[in-house]
């Protein structure tokens, strides 16, 4: 029995990355580490230093223009900023009409309908929202597929994003803004918590180095418990909150200042901003 040409299950043929920033770099690295040949990955990036870095680190082919990278690739991953997506699609529209590729976009707030208008009707489009822990292979991605996406293409999109961590498929595109608000933006919320915890620890008299280690390892350990225990966050919280103890005192202080409602308002604000980004790029 011969081996498949591309050893990442579900993903075949060259993949063209349009944009070579941090997220594209993390996905390229994840694919290469899973056995995808560097020769099957092509990256378009206008910044010469980024192109050189991708070529040197992963051995992938790099190009200055999007059309050069996308030519001959059945799968395109659009990893450019929302503000420039329309102009990038304009460059690719003719090629998209001829090649009919699977188009995976990781741009926040850019809808499948917008991509369809800019790339031409009938395109197979998957919207995806990975997050920055993907840079360490610890990300999570939400995905939405249009009706034009075949079962094989859906599998390819899933394989592509799984190179950075688990995936969650969303049935309604409108919910992608909520995905962005929860997981796409979510790491920043954790970093803000860590920042605040360290500052509070230092105010209590701990030196900066000790406070930093205590906070980082506490958050990493709690995250590991969430992933590995199989229990709900509420159950884990209850287990470490002894009646009348120090943890209960802290939790009551959080709740007295409306911690849960503050988180709810923050997620809502980020969700609404995703819709605004979409409207701004019409």
Protein Blocks (a to p, Z undefined) as FASTA:
>chain_A
ZZdfblcghiacjdddedjbfklmmmmmmmmmnopafklpccddfblklmmmmmmmnopa
cdfbfklmmgopabdcdfbdfklmmmmmmmmmmmmmmnopadddfbehiafklmmmmnog
hiacddddddfklmnopaccdddddfklcfklmmmmmmmmmmnoccdddfblklmmmmmm
mmmmmmmmmmmmmmmmmmmmmmnopafklmmmmmmmmmmmmmmmmmmnopafklmmmmmm
cghiaklmmmmmmmmnommmmmmmmmmmmmmmmmmmmmmmZZ
